[in-house]
Amino acid sequence: MWDLEEFFKTYLPDSHILKDFPEDVKQMLKERDGGWYAWPSHIDSDDAREQWPPTAQCYADEENYLWNCGIIWNKKLLDQLGISIKNLRTKEQVLEAFARAKEWNQQQRGREIIPFLVDGKDYQEFTLDFLQETFGMLPVGEDGRYRSPVLQPETKEALQFLNQALREGYVSPEQLAWQNLTVKDTLAGGQVLCFMGNIANADINALEWISSGQIRSDSGKLPVWGKRNTAATGWLNTFLSKSCEHPEELARWLDYMTSEEGLLLWDCGLQGVDYELDASGLVRRFTQEERPDKNETSVWWPFGNMAWLWSISAPYAPGSQEEAASKIKVAYAKTEGTMIYNASLTDITLEGEAKKLEETLNAYIRKEISALLLMDGPEEFEKKYAALIEYLEQNGIYKLDKEKDRLYQQKCREAGETICPQE
Protein backbone atom coordinates (compact mmCIF):
# COMPACT_ATOMS: atom_id res chain seq x y z
CA MET A 1 0.00 0.00 0.00
CA TRP A 2 1.03 3.59 -0.60
CA ASP A 3 2.15 5.88 2.17
CA LEU A 4 -0.23 8.75 1.41
CA GLU A 5 2.37 11.47 1.86
CA GLU A 6 4.69 9.72 -0.58
CA PHE A 7 1.79 9.06 -2.94
CA PHE A 8 0.64 12.67 -3.20
CA LYS A 9 4.16 14.08 -3.35
CA THR A 10 4.73 11.76 -6.28
CA TYR A 11 1.49 12.20 -8.23
CA LEU A 12 -0.09 15.47 -7.05
CA PRO A 13 2.41 17.56 -5.04
CA ASP A 14 0.10 20.61 -4.90
CA SER A 15 -2.77 18.61 -3.29
CA HIS A 16 -4.57 20.27 -0.40
CA ILE A 17 -4.20 16.96 1.43
CA LEU A 18 -0.51 17.65 2.05
CA LYS A 19 -1.45 20.98 3.64
CA ASP A 20 -4.68 20.61 5.59
CA PHE A 21 -4.97 16.99 6.76
CA PRO A 22 -5.30 17.17 10.59
CA GLU A 23 -1.91 16.46 12.14
CA ASP A 24 -3.28 14.69 15.23
CA VAL A 25 -5.30 12.24 13.11
CA LYS A 26 -2.24 11.57 10.96
CA GLN A 27 -0.17 10.87 14.05
CA MET A 28 -2.71 8.36 15.38
CA LEU A 29 -2.74 6.56 12.04
CA LYS A 30 1.06 6.44 12.03
CA GLU A 31 1.13 5.01 15.54
CA ARG A 32 -1.40 2.36 14.57
CA ASP A 33 -0.06 1.36 11.15
CA GLY A 34 3.60 2.39 11.22
CA GLY A 35 2.96 5.08 8.60
CA TRP A 36 0.24 7.22 7.06
CA TYR A 37 -1.33 4.58 4.84
CA ALA A 38 -5.06 5.05 5.49
CA TRP A 39 -7.65 7.70 4.80
CA PRO A 40 -10.12 7.57 7.72
CA SER A 41 -13.84 8.22 7.57
CA HIS A 42 -15.62 10.70 9.87
CA ILE A 43 -12.63 12.99 10.47
CA ASP A 44 -13.01 14.84 13.77
CA SER A 45 -10.23 15.87 16.15
CA ASP A 46 -8.85 18.82 18.09
CA ASP A 47 -6.73 19.91 15.11
CA ALA A 48 -9.66 19.43 12.72
CA ARG A 49 -12.00 21.51 14.89
CA GLU A 50 -9.41 24.26 15.21
CA GLN A 51 -9.24 24.39 11.43
CA TRP A 52 -13.01 24.02 10.97
CA PRO A 53 -14.80 25.30 14.13
CA PRO A 54 -18.50 24.41 14.65
CA THR A 55 -21.08 27.01 13.70
CA ALA A 56 -23.59 26.31 16.49
CA GLN A 57 -24.01 24.78 19.95
CA CYS A 58 -25.88 21.78 18.55
CA TYR A 59 -22.77 20.77 16.61
CA ALA A 60 -20.48 21.46 19.57
CA ASP A 61 -22.74 19.15 21.60
CA GLU A 62 -22.41 16.43 18.98
CA GLU A 63 -18.63 16.82 19.02
CA ASN A 64 -18.56 16.49 22.80
CA TYR A 65 -21.41 14.10 23.63
CA LEU A 66 -22.57 12.13 20.59
CA TRP A 67 -22.94 8.39 21.20
CA ASN A 68 -24.74 6.11 18.77
CA CYS A 69 -25.84 3.75 21.54
CA GLY A 70 -28.77 4.75 23.69
CA ILE A 71 -32.33 4.20 24.86
CA ILE A 72 -35.36 5.66 23.08
CA TRP A 73 -39.11 5.55 23.72
CA ASN A 74 -42.08 5.78 21.36
CA LYS A 75 -43.85 9.06 22.26
CA LYS A 76 -47.25 7.91 21.04
CA LEU A 77 -47.13 4.68 23.03
CA LEU A 78 -45.93 6.46 26.17
CA ASP A 79 -48.99 8.71 25.94
CA GLN A 80 -51.21 5.70 25.29
CA LEU A 81 -49.91 4.01 28.43
CA GLY A 82 -49.94 7.19 30.51
CA ILE A 83 -46.19 7.10 31.20
CA SER A 84 -44.09 10.26 31.58
CA ILE A 85 -40.53 10.28 30.26
CA LYS A 86 -39.54 11.80 33.61
CA ASN A 87 -40.53 8.54 35.29
CA LEU A 88 -38.17 6.34 33.27
CA ARG A 89 -34.89 7.07 35.00
CA THR A 90 -34.29 3.90 37.04
CA LYS A 91 -34.15 0.19 36.29
CA GLU A 92 -37.26 -0.37 38.38
CA GLN A 93 -39.20 2.32 36.50
CA VAL A 94 -38.16 0.91 33.12
CA LEU A 95 -39.25 -2.61 34.06
CA GLU A 96 -42.55 -1.22 35.37
CA ALA A 97 -43.13 0.45 31.99
CA PHE A 98 -42.51 -2.86 30.22
CA ALA A 99 -44.94 -4.58 32.59
CA ARG A 100 -47.59 -1.94 31.92
CA ALA A 101 -47.23 -2.52 28.17
CA LYS A 102 -47.61 -6.27 28.65
CA GLU A 103 -50.70 -5.73 30.82
CA TRP A 104 -52.17 -3.38 28.19
CA ASN A 105 -51.72 -6.12 25.58
CA GLN A 106 -53.71 -8.55 27.74
CA GLN A 107 -56.59 -6.11 28.14
CA GLN A 108 -56.84 -4.79 24.58
CA ARG A 109 -57.75 -6.26 21.25
CA GLY A 110 -55.81 -5.30 18.17
CA ARG A 111 -52.12 -4.70 17.50
CA GLU A 112 -49.97 -5.55 20.47
CA ILE A 113 -47.22 -3.35 21.85
CA ILE A 114 -43.68 -4.74 21.82
CA PRO A 115 -42.44 -3.59 25.24
CA PHE A 116 -38.72 -3.81 24.53
CA LEU A 117 -36.65 -4.29 21.36
CA VAL A 118 -32.95 -5.15 21.50
CA ASP A 119 -30.54 -4.59 18.61
CA GLY A 120 -31.02 -7.98 16.98
CA LYS A 121 -27.96 -10.15 16.51
CA ASP A 122 -25.81 -7.14 17.38
CA TYR A 123 -27.28 -6.83 20.87
CA GLN A 124 -23.99 -7.76 22.54
CA GLU A 125 -22.22 -4.90 20.80
CA PHE A 126 -24.87 -2.24 21.34
CA THR A 127 -27.71 -3.14 23.75
CA LEU A 128 -25.41 -4.80 26.26
CA ASP A 129 -22.81 -2.05 25.84
CA PHE A 130 -25.41 0.59 26.69
CA LEU A 131 -26.62 -1.32 29.75
CA GLN A 132 -23.08 -1.88 31.03
CA GLU A 133 -22.25 1.82 30.82
CA THR A 134 -25.55 3.11 32.15
CA PHE A 135 -25.13 0.76 35.14
CA GLY A 136 -21.70 2.31 35.76
CA MET A 137 -19.17 -0.18 34.40
CA LEU A 138 -15.64 1.16 34.08
CA PRO A 139 -12.80 -0.83 32.46
CA VAL A 140 -10.96 -0.94 35.81
CA GLY A 141 -11.66 -2.62 39.13
CA GLU A 142 -11.69 -1.12 42.61
CA ASP A 143 -7.86 -1.36 42.69
CA GLY A 144 -7.55 0.82 39.58
CA ARG A 145 -6.23 -2.04 37.46
CA TYR A 146 -7.68 -3.18 34.15
CA ARG A 147 -10.52 -5.67 34.48
CA SER A 148 -12.34 -7.48 31.67
CA PRO A 149 -15.99 -6.43 31.26
CA VAL A 150 -17.26 -9.98 31.75
CA LEU A 151 -15.80 -10.00 35.30
CA GLN A 152 -17.50 -6.74 36.28
CA PRO A 153 -20.56 -6.70 38.57
CA GLU A 154 -22.24 -4.15 36.27
CA THR A 155 -22.04 -6.64 33.40
CA LYS A 156 -23.75 -9.25 35.55
CA GLU A 157 -26.47 -6.71 36.40
CA ALA A 158 -26.93 -5.92 32.69
CA LEU A 159 -27.22 -9.61 31.84
CA GLN A 160 -29.72 -10.13 34.67
CA PHE A 161 -31.77 -7.24 33.30
CA LEU A 162 -31.90 -8.82 29.84
CA ASN A 163 -32.62 -12.26 31.27
CA GLN A 164 -35.53 -10.87 33.29
CA ALA A 165 -36.87 -9.03 30.23
CA LEU A 166 -36.84 -12.31 28.30
CA ARG A 167 -38.38 -14.35 31.13
CA GLU A 168 -41.18 -11.80 31.62
CA GLY A 169 -41.96 -11.75 27.90
CA TYR A 170 -40.94 -8.14 27.33
CA VAL A 171 -38.40 -9.30 24.74
CA SER A 172 -38.93 -12.29 22.45
CA PRO A 173 -35.99 -14.76 22.13
CA GLU A 174 -36.19 -14.43 18.35
CA GLN A 175 -34.98 -10.83 18.61
CA LEU A 176 -31.50 -12.04 19.60
CA ALA A 177 -30.98 -13.42 16.08
CA TRP A 178 -32.68 -10.73 14.00
CA GLN A 179 -30.84 -9.03 11.17
CA ASN A 180 -30.63 -5.24 11.25
CA LEU A 181 -33.24 -4.95 8.49
CA THR A 182 -35.78 -6.78 10.67
CA VAL A 183 -34.99 -4.45 13.58
CA LYS A 184 -35.55 -1.42 11.33
CA ASP A 185 -38.80 -2.80 9.93
CA THR A 186 -40.08 -3.56 13.42
CA LEU A 187 -39.28 -0.05 14.65
CA ALA A 188 -41.00 1.40 11.58
CA GLY A 189 -44.15 -0.56 12.45
CA GLY A 190 -44.87 1.82 15.32
CA GLN A 191 -45.53 -0.84 17.99
CA VAL A 192 -42.18 -0.80 19.80
CA LEU A 193 -42.33 0.98 23.15
CA CYS A 194 -38.60 0.99 23.95
CA PHE A 195 -35.46 0.35 21.90
CA MET A 196 -31.92 0.03 23.25
CA GLY A 197 -29.06 -0.18 20.82
CA ASN A 198 -27.40 1.59 17.91
CA ILE A 199 -29.81 4.45 17.25
CA ALA A 200 -27.74 5.71 14.31
CA ASN A 201 -28.50 2.47 12.45
CA ALA A 202 -32.20 2.28 13.32
CA ASP A 203 -33.69 4.48 10.56
CA ILE A 204 -36.20 6.06 12.93
CA ASN A 205 -38.26 9.21 12.48
CA ALA A 206 -36.69 11.06 15.41
CA LEU A 207 -39.78 13.21 15.90
CA GLU A 208 -41.68 10.10 17.00
CA TRP A 209 -39.15 9.15 19.67
CA ILE A 210 -37.61 10.56 22.84
CA SER A 211 -34.65 9.46 24.94
CA SER A 212 -34.71 9.09 28.72
CA GLY A 213 -30.91 9.32 28.68
CA GLN A 214 -29.92 6.87 31.39
CA ILE A 215 -31.14 3.92 33.41
CA ARG A 216 -29.84 4.24 36.98
CA SER A 217 -28.51 1.05 38.53
CA ASP A 218 -29.63 -0.46 41.83
CA SER A 219 -26.00 -0.11 42.98
CA GLY A 220 -26.21 3.68 43.01
CA LYS A 221 -23.18 3.97 40.75
CA LEU A 222 -23.14 6.82 38.26
CA PRO A 223 -23.65 6.05 34.57
CA VAL A 224 -20.36 6.27 32.68
CA TRP A 225 -19.34 7.03 29.12
CA GLY A 226 -16.01 6.25 27.54
CA LYS A 227 -15.04 9.13 25.27
CA ARG A 228 -11.85 8.86 23.25
CA ASN A 229 -9.79 11.98 23.88
CA THR A 230 -7.34 11.18 21.12
CA ALA A 231 -7.97 11.74 17.43
CA ALA A 232 -10.16 9.00 16.00
CA THR A 233 -8.91 6.81 13.17
CA GLY A 234 -12.29 6.39 11.51
CA TRP A 235 -15.00 3.78 11.20
CA LEU A 236 -13.77 2.80 7.75
CA ASN A 237 -10.29 3.22 6.29
CA THR A 238 -9.33 3.53 2.61
CA PHE A 239 -5.94 2.30 1.40
CA LEU A 240 -4.32 2.89 -2.00
CA SER A 241 -2.76 -0.12 -3.67
CA LYS A 242 0.64 0.25 -5.30
CA SER A 243 -0.66 -1.99 -8.11
CA CYS A 244 -3.16 0.72 -9.09
CA GLU A 245 -3.00 1.20 -12.87
CA HIS A 246 -3.99 4.90 -12.86
CA PRO A 247 -2.35 6.58 -9.87
CA GLU A 248 -2.52 10.11 -11.36
CA GLU A 249 -6.28 9.88 -11.84
CA LEU A 250 -6.69 8.36 -8.38
CA ALA A 251 -4.69 11.22 -6.83
CA ARG A 252 -6.83 13.86 -8.54
CA TRP A 253 -10.06 12.05 -7.58
CA LEU A 254 -9.19 11.65 -3.90
CA ASP A 255 -7.92 15.23 -3.79
CA TYR A 256 -11.25 16.48 -5.13
CA MET A 257 -13.48 14.21 -3.03
CA THR A 258 -11.80 15.45 0.17
CA SER A 259 -11.56 19.10 -0.84
CA GLU A 260 -14.10 21.60 0.46
CA GLU A 261 -15.62 21.85 -3.03
CA GLY A 262 -15.89 18.08 -3.38
CA LEU A 263 -17.23 17.63 0.15
CA LEU A 264 -19.89 20.25 -0.48
CA LEU A 265 -20.99 18.47 -3.66
CA TRP A 266 -21.22 14.86 -2.48
CA ASP A 267 -22.18 15.59 1.15
CA CYS A 268 -24.68 18.41 0.55
CA GLY A 269 -25.61 18.19 -3.14
CA LEU A 270 -26.43 21.07 -5.48
CA GLN A 271 -27.27 24.55 -4.32
CA GLY A 272 -30.91 25.35 -5.07
CA VAL A 273 -31.72 21.68 -5.55
CA ASP A 274 -30.53 19.99 -2.35
CA TYR A 275 -29.62 22.93 -0.13
CA GLU A 276 -29.70 26.69 0.19
CA LEU A 277 -27.46 29.22 1.93
CA ASP A 278 -28.97 31.15 4.82
CA ALA A 279 -28.39 34.84 5.57
CA SER A 280 -25.06 33.97 7.19
CA GLY A 281 -23.90 31.94 4.22
CA LEU A 282 -24.34 28.61 6.02
CA VAL A 283 -25.72 25.47 4.36
CA ARG A 284 -29.32 24.51 5.10
CA ARG A 285 -30.32 21.24 3.51
CA PHE A 286 -33.82 20.85 2.13
CA THR A 287 -36.00 18.21 3.72
CA GLN A 288 -37.60 15.42 1.71
CA GLU A 289 -40.96 17.16 2.17
CA GLU A 290 -39.59 20.40 0.72
CA ARG A 291 -37.90 18.74 -2.25
CA PRO A 292 -39.17 15.19 -2.88
CA ASP A 293 -36.89 14.89 -5.94
CA LYS A 294 -33.69 16.02 -4.20
CA ASN A 295 -30.53 14.00 -4.78
CA GLU A 296 -29.23 11.19 -2.63
CA THR A 297 -26.24 12.75 -0.87
CA SER A 298 -23.64 11.74 1.73
CA VAL A 299 -23.12 8.37 0.06
CA TRP A 300 -19.34 8.80 -0.02
CA TRP A 301 -19.10 8.88 3.77
CA PRO A 302 -15.78 6.94 3.82
CA PHE A 303 -14.25 10.34 2.98
CA GLY A 304 -16.47 12.27 5.38
CA ASN A 305 -15.06 15.16 7.38
CA MET A 306 -17.38 15.81 10.32
CA ALA A 307 -15.46 18.82 11.61
CA TRP A 308 -15.75 20.47 8.20
CA LEU A 309 -19.46 19.63 7.90
CA TRP A 310 -20.22 21.14 11.31
CA SER A 311 -18.30 24.27 10.26
CA ILE A 312 -20.46 25.04 7.22
CA SER A 313 -23.92 23.89 8.37
CA ALA A 314 -26.71 26.14 9.60
CA PRO A 315 -28.10 25.20 13.05
CA TYR A 316 -30.87 22.63 13.01
CA ALA A 317 -34.28 24.18 12.52
CA PRO A 318 -36.34 24.20 15.75
CA GLY A 319 -38.78 21.31 15.74
CA SER A 320 -37.08 19.56 12.83
CA GLN A 321 -36.32 15.85 12.63
CA GLU A 322 -32.60 16.73 12.49
CA GLU A 323 -32.82 18.62 15.77
CA ALA A 324 -34.76 15.77 17.39
CA ALA A 325 -32.21 13.21 16.18
CA SER A 326 -29.34 15.29 17.52
CA LYS A 327 -30.95 15.61 20.95
CA ILE A 328 -31.52 11.85 21.09
CA LYS A 329 -27.90 11.03 20.25
CA VAL A 330 -26.40 13.36 22.88
CA ALA A 331 -29.01 12.68 25.59
CA TYR A 332 -27.05 10.01 27.43
CA ALA A 333 -23.73 11.79 27.80
CA LYS A 334 -25.36 15.19 28.46
CA THR A 335 -27.68 13.90 31.19
CA GLU A 336 -26.60 15.17 34.58
CA GLY A 337 -24.51 12.68 36.51
CA THR A 338 -22.88 10.88 33.59
CA MET A 339 -19.22 10.23 34.44
CA ILE A 340 -17.09 10.72 31.32
CA TYR A 341 -13.69 9.01 31.18
CA ASN A 342 -10.89 8.78 28.62
CA ALA A 343 -11.60 5.55 26.76
CA SER A 344 -8.45 5.88 24.63
CA LEU A 345 -6.49 4.70 27.69
CA THR A 346 -7.93 1.22 27.15
CA ASP A 347 -7.46 1.08 23.37
CA ILE A 348 -5.20 -1.92 23.80
CA THR A 349 -3.96 -4.22 21.03
CA LEU A 350 -2.53 -7.56 22.05
CA GLU A 351 -0.11 -9.64 20.02
CA GLY A 352 1.01 -13.24 19.73
CA GLU A 353 -0.31 -15.79 22.22
CA ALA A 354 -2.14 -13.13 24.25
CA LYS A 355 -4.13 -12.14 21.16
CA LYS A 356 -5.01 -15.76 20.40
CA LEU A 357 -6.16 -16.27 24.00
CA GLU A 358 -8.27 -13.11 23.85
CA GLU A 359 -9.97 -14.25 20.63
CA THR A 360 -10.64 -17.72 22.07
CA LEU A 361 -12.14 -16.40 25.30
CA ASN A 362 -14.20 -13.73 23.53
CA ALA A 363 -15.76 -16.36 21.26
CA TYR A 364 -16.63 -18.48 24.30
CA ILE A 365 -18.06 -15.49 26.21
CA ARG A 366 -20.24 -14.49 23.28
CA LYS A 367 -21.69 -17.99 22.95
CA GLU A 368 -22.30 -18.38 26.68
CA ILE A 369 -23.98 -14.98 27.05
CA SER A 370 -26.58 -15.96 24.47
CA ALA A 371 -27.30 -19.13 26.46
CA LEU A 372 -27.22 -17.26 29.77
CA LEU A 373 -29.97 -14.87 28.72
CA LEU A 374 -32.33 -17.77 28.02
CA MET A 375 -32.15 -19.28 31.50
CA ASP A 376 -35.62 -20.05 32.92
CA GLY A 377 -35.17 -18.43 36.33
CA PRO A 378 -32.82 -16.53 38.65
CA GLU A 379 -31.36 -19.71 40.16
CA GLU A 380 -30.58 -21.19 36.74
CA PHE A 381 -29.06 -17.84 35.75
CA GLU A 382 -26.79 -17.80 38.81
CA LYS A 383 -25.55 -21.34 38.15
CA LYS A 384 -24.86 -20.60 34.48
CA TYR A 385 -23.14 -17.32 35.30
CA ALA A 386 -20.95 -18.96 37.98
CA ALA A 387 -19.97 -21.68 35.50
CA LEU A 388 -19.00 -19.03 32.93
CA ILE A 389 -16.77 -17.17 35.38
CA GLU A 390 -15.21 -20.42 36.66
CA TYR A 391 -14.35 -21.47 33.10
CA LEU A 392 -12.75 -18.10 32.36
CA GLU A 393 -10.75 -18.18 35.59
CA GLN A 394 -9.44 -21.65 34.76
CA ASN A 395 -8.59 -20.75 31.17
CA GLY A 396 -6.50 -17.61 31.48
CA ILE A 397 -8.77 -14.57 31.95
CA TYR A 398 -6.60 -13.25 34.81
CA LYS A 399 -3.43 -13.79 32.79
CA LEU A 400 -5.01 -11.84 29.97
CA ASP A 401 -6.07 -9.02 32.29
CA LYS A 402 -2.57 -8.81 33.73
CA GLU A 403 -1.10 -8.22 30.28
CA LYS A 404 -3.82 -5.69 29.42
CA ASP A 405 -3.22 -3.90 32.71
CA ARG A 406 0.49 -3.64 31.91
CA LEU A 407 -0.34 -1.90 28.63
CA TYR A 408 -3.06 0.20 30.27
CA GLN A 409 -0.70 1.45 32.99
CA GLN A 410 1.85 2.31 30.30
CA LYS A 411 -0.76 4.38 28.46
CA CYS A 412 -1.70 6.11 31.73
CA ARG A 413 1.92 7.09 32.35
CA GLU A 414 2.25 8.45 28.83
CA ALA A 415 -1.01 10.40 29.06
CA GLY A 416 -0.50 11.57 32.64
CA GLU A 417 -3.99 10.43 33.71
CA THR A 418 -5.88 7.38 34.88
CA ILE A 419 -9.45 6.09 35.05
CA CYS A 420 -10.61 6.51 38.64
CA PRO A 421 -12.85 3.74 40.03
CA GLN A 422 -16.21 4.74 41.45
CA GLU A 423 -16.58 4.42 45.20
N, C-alpha and C positions, 0 to 999 in steps of 0.2 A: 504493500500500500504506500501511497505517497505521503510524505510529510507535507502538510498543507503550505507551510511557509516556503519550502523548497519548490513545491508545485507552482505556486503563483509567482514566485520570483523568476521561475523558468518560463512560464507561458503567458503571464499577464502581470508584469512587474508594477503596473500603475493601478492595480486593483485596490478598491477601498478596503478589502478584507485585510490587507497588510497594514492598514492604518487605523481601522476603527474596531477590530475584533476585541472584545473585552479581555484585558490582560489577566484578570483573576480566573476567568473561565479557562483561558488557554493554559494557565499554570496547573489547574486541576486536571485537565486532560493530559498534560505532560506527565504529571505525577502518576496518573492511572496507567497510561499506555507507554510511557517511556519516550514520548514525543507527541507533537501536535498532528495526529493522524485523522482525527474525527471532527466532523461538524455536528454539534449537538442541537437537538430541537429545544424549543421553549427557553431561549436564552434569557436569563434574568440573574443579575448579580449586583454587588455594590458598584463595581466599575461601570456596568451597563446602565444602572439607574443614574449614576452621576453624568453619564453621557446623554441619556434620554430620561429626564425626570418625569414622574407622573403628573398628569394635568389636573387630577382631582383626588379628593379623599377616598372615594370608592376604589380607585386603583391602588392608592397607597395601602388601603386595608387588604386588598387582594395580595399585594406584595408581602405584607407582613403576616397575614392570618389565613390565607387560602389553604384549605385541605379538602381533597376530593372525597374523603370518607366522612360520614356523618349520619345523622338521624333526621328523618323528615316525616311529617304527618299530613294526611289528606284533610284540608280545611273543611270541605263539605261534610265528610264523615265525622269529624270532630263535632261540628255543629249538630249533626243528626243524633249523635250520642250524648250531647250535652256536656262535652269535655272541654275545659279551657286549657290552652297551651301552657298557661302559668302553673297548671297542676300536673305537669309531666316532667318533673325535675329529678325524681328519685326512682330507684329500681322498683320500689313498691308501687309507686304511682303508675309507672309504665305497665307493670303486670296487671294492675287493676283496670287500666284502659283496655288491655287485651281481653280481660275477662268480661268486661262490659260488652265488647263487640261480639264475643261468643254468645253471651246471654241474649243479645239483640237478635242474633241469627236464629236462636231457638224459639223466639217469640213472634218473629215476622215470617211472612211468606214472600217469596220473590228472590232477588239476587242477594246472595250472602256476602257479608263483609269478610275479607281476609285480614285477620287482626295484625299479622306480622309477616313481612316478606324479607327473607335474607337474600344475599347477593348470589344466589344460584351456586354453581360449582366453584365459584370464586369466594365463597363465604369465609374461608380461612384467611384469605388475603385481606379482605375488606370488612366484613361484618365482625369477625372475631377481633381484627385489629382495632376497630372502633371501640368495641366493648372493653378490651384490655386497657386502652388509654383512658377511656372515660371512667373506668374503675380505679385508675391511678397507678398503672404499672410502669415503672421505670426500668431501664436495662441494667440496673445495679441492685444489689441486695442491701440490707441494713448496714453491712460493713463497708459499703462504697465500692465493692468489687463487682466486676461484670457477672451477671447471672442470666442464664438462658430463659427466655420467656416461659417455656413450658414448666419451669420449676417455680415460677412466681405465684403467690397466692391470688393475685388479681386475675391471672389466666384461669385458675381453677374456678374463681367466681364467675368469670365470663362463660366458661363451659357449662357450669351449673345453670346459669341463666338460660342458655340455649337449650339445654336438656329439659328444663322445666317447661319452656315454651313449646317444645315438641310433645312432651308428655301431656300437657294440658290442651293440645290441639290448636294452639295459636299459630303454629308453623306446621306445614305438612312435610313429612320426610322427603317427598319427591322434590321439594325445593332445593335440597342439597345437591342435586345432580343437574339442575336446569342450566341450559345454555343462556348466555346473556340476552339473546333475542327473546327467549321466553320470559325472562325477567322484565324486559322492556314492554313486551306486549301485555303482561299482567298489570304492570303499573298504568299503562294507557287505558286499561279497562275501567278504571275509576273505582274499584272495589277494595283496594289495599288501604288499610288504615295507617300503617307504619312501615317504613322501609329503612333498613340500616345497611349501608354499604357504600359503593362507589357512586356517588350522586352524579359525578361528571359523565358517567357512562350509562345513565339511566333514561335519557331522552324524555325527561319530564317537562310539562308546562309548569314552570316555577311559580306562576301566579296561583296555581291550584294547591300549592304545598307550603308548609311552614316548618322551620326547624326549632326544636326545643333546646338545641345546643348540646347539653350534656345529660347523662344519667348518673346521678350521684350514687356511689357505692355504699353498702351497709357499713363498710369499714371506717367511713368518715374521711378517707384519703381524698385529696384534691384530684380532679381530672388532670391529665398531663398531655402535652403535645410535643413531639419531637420535631423541632424545626432545624433544618440544616443551615448553619451559619456560614458555610463555605459556598463558593460558587457551584451551582449545579452543573452536572455534565450531561443533562438531557435525558428525555425518556427514550428517544431513538437517536442513534448516531449514524452518520453517513460517511463512508470511507471511499476513497478514489483509488481504483486499481491501476497499477503501473502497466497493466496490459491493455489499458484503454486505447482504442485505435484513433480517437480524435481528441487529444488532450487540449488543444487550443479552443475548440468549440465548447468543451466541458468547462474550461476556465471562464470563458465569457458568460456561459449560462449560469454557473454558480455565482459569479460576481453580480450578475443582474438580479437573480432571484433573492439575494441577500442584501441588495442595495435598498435604500429608502424608496426609490421609484418602483423597484420590483416588488418589494413588500407591500406597498400601497396597492399595486395592481392585483396580486393574487390573494392578499389577505382582506382587502376592502372592496375590490371590484372597480367599476367605472364611475367616475363622478357624474351625477345626474341620473344614473341608472341604478346603482347599488348604494350610493351614499351621497351626502351633500356636506358642504362646509358651513359651520355655524358662523355667527358674527365674529367669533374669535379666531376663525380659521381652523377649527378643530373638526375632525371627521365624525359625522353622525350617520350611522348606517340606517338604511330604510328597513322597516320591518316587512315581513311577508305579506301582511295585510295592506301595507302602503303600496308595495310593488310586488304583486304575485309572480311576475315574470322576471324578477331580478336574478342575477347570476348566482351559481353555486360558488362561494368563495371559501378561503381558508383551507383548501384541500391540500396545499403544499406545506402543511404544518411541520414536517421534519426540518424545515428551514425557518421556523417561526422565531421571532424575536419579541418576547413579551414586554420587555422594558421599552422597546421602540413603540409597540402598539399602544401601551398605556400613556406614551408621551404625545401621541397625536390624536387620541380619541376624546370626543366630547363626553362629559359626565353622563351616566345613565339617566334617561328620562324618568322623572318620578312616576311611580306606578307601572313602569314597564316590566316586561318579563325579564329583561336583562338585569334590571335593578334587583328584582326578586331573587333571581338566580345567584347574584353576587352576595346578597345578604345570607342566603342559605349556606353558601360555601365558606363563609367566614364566621358563621354563627358559633361554631364550637370553640375555636381558639379565642374569639373575642368575648365569650361569655365570662363574666367575672368569676375569678377563682381558678381559671385554667393555669396550671403551672407549665411554662414553656421552657424546655431545655434544649441544649445543643446536640442534636442527633448525629451530627457529623463526627462526634467523638467515638461513636460506635459503628462507623462505616469501616468494618474490618473484613479484610480478605485473607482467608487462610490458604495455605499451600501444602502440597505433598500429602502425607498421611492424614494430617489434621483435616484437610479439605475433604478427603474421602470419607473420614469418620463423620464429619458434619453432614455430608450428603446422605449417608446411610441412615443416620439418626433422624434427619428431617423427613425422609421418606417414611420411616416407621411411625414417627409422631403424627404425620398427616393421616396415615391410614387408621391409626388408633383413635384419633380425635373423632373421625367420622363414625366409628363404632361406639365411642363413648357417648356421643350425643343421643344415641338411640336406646340407651339403657332404660328399662321399664320403671325404675324407681330410684330414690335417693340412695338406698343401700347398695343396689347394683352399680350405680354410678361410682360410689366411694370405692368399691372393690376393684372396678375397672381402672379407675384413676390411680389407685395405689399400685396396681400391677404395672401400669405404664411407667410410673416414676421408678419403681423397683428395677424394671428392665433397663431404663436409661442409666440408672446409677451403676448397674452391673456391667454396662457396655460402653462406658467411657464419657458420659456427659460431664462429669466433674473435670476430667482431663481436658476435655474440649474447652470448658469454661476457663480453666487455668491459663490456657494458651491465649484465649480471647482477652482475658483480663490483662495479660502481659502487654498485648498490643494496645488495648484500651488505655492502660496507664501511661504508655509511651505517648499516645496521642494527647492525653491530658497534660503531660509535661511540656509537649511542644506548643500546645494552645494556651497554656497557663490557666486552665480552668478544669473543673470536674462537674459531674452530675451528682448533686446532693440528694441522698435518700430522703424520703418523707419520714417524719417522725411517726 
